[in-house]
Amino acid sequence: MAEWRVSGAGTAAANGDYSESGTYAGKPAYQKDGGGAWLYWESSLFLVWQIYSTKEILPRWYSGADGEEDLPANPWEIPEVMGTGAAPAPVVTAIPPGIEGADCPQTTMRVQAGAGGVIELYEEDDSDITTILFGFER
């Protein structure tokens, strides 16, 4: 199950969901689901989280906040030393457990506003799922 989401990167290959896949430099390493990129801690030359196509010290597409040992390590940047990522730099966010593609049940719903600040949710077959009362009137 993916644990981190990288989004908004100018280098499209960096964007996506990342799942833990072993360790690197004593911390968990995360591989992009489907391959092609890594999110990993680099501590031999720099103390930063990095994103790149392989787990290498250099080059790298992006690095997290300098010295920030815990993810999400925002804000991310294109490193001055052998940074090869395209602008803009990404944002890294945690994916809450159970909020993920195939693991998350999906249904199409219709929303209907009722009287007195009530919102009703219906499934495709018009069966009532739930009614939400917001406590205000139009």
N, C-alpha and C positions, 0 to 999 in steps of 0.2 A: 504494500500500500504506500502510495506517495506521501511524503512528509513535508516537502517544500515545493513552492511554485515560484518560478522565475518568470517575470513578465516585463514587457516594455523595452526589452533590449534591442538595440539597433542591429546586432548580430542575431538574426532570426534563429539560428541553430542553438542559441543559449536558452531561448524561451521554452518553457514546458514544466512538467512535474518531475520531481526527483525523488528517488527511493534509496534508502540506505543500502550500500553494497560494499561491505568490508570497512577497513580503516585506512587512514593515511596520516602519517605524522602524529599518531596517537589519538586521533579523533575520528568519529564516523565520517565516511566518504559517501557521497550520494551521486548515483548515476541517473542521468535523464532517462525517463521511461522510454523505451525504444532505442536507447543508445545515442551516441553522438556528442555527449557533453558530460562533464563532471562538475560537481560542487564539492570542494575539498579544502581542508586547512593546510596551509603551507607555513612551516616554521623553520626551515633551514636558512633561508635568506631574509624572509619577511615574516611578520606575524599577522597574516591576513587569510581570510577565506578567499578562494579564487574560483572562477568559472572558466573552463577551457575544454577543448575537445578531448584532451588526455590529462592524466594526473602528472603534470610536469611543473617544475619550479618556474621555468620561463620557456616560451612566452605564455601569456595568458590573455583572455579576452577582457575580464573584469576582475576587480578585487573589491572586497568589502571594506568597511571602515577600519582604518589602521589600528591594530591592537585589540580589536573587538573579538574576543574569543568565542562568543556564542552567536549562533545564527538567530535572527536574520542578518545581522551585521550591516544594516542599512546606515548611511547611504553608500551605494556602490559607485565605483568610478572606473574609468578607463585608466589603467596605471601608466605613469610616466615612463617607467622602465619596462620596455618590451610589451606594452599593452597593445593588443591588436584588435580589440573590439571596436565596433562601430557605435557612434552616438545614436541615441542616448544610452546611458548605463541603465541596467535593470533595477527592479525592486524585487526583493525576496520576501515571501510571506509564508507563514506556516499554513498547512492544510489541516483543518480540524479532522479528527477521526470520524469516519463515516461520510464525509463530504467528498465523494470522489466518483467519477464516471460510472462504471458498471456496478460499483458497490452501493450506489445511492439509488433507491427506488424513485422512478420518475412516473409522473402522470400528467396528462393535460387537464387543466382546470379552467373553469369559467368563473369569473368574479362578478357578483351582482351586489350593488348597493341597495340596502333596504332602508326603511324609515328609522329615524331616531339614532343614526350613527351605527347601524348594524351592517356588517359586510358578510355576505354569505359566499362560501366556496362550494362549487359543484364539480363532480367528475364529468367526463365526456358524456356518460349516459344519464346525466342530470340527477344522479343520486347525491344527496346532501352530504358533504364531508364534514363541515363544521361551520359554525356561525361565530363571528368575532364581534364583540361589542366594544366600541371605542369610547363611548360615553360622551358623545357630542352630537349635536343636531345640525343639519344644514340650514 
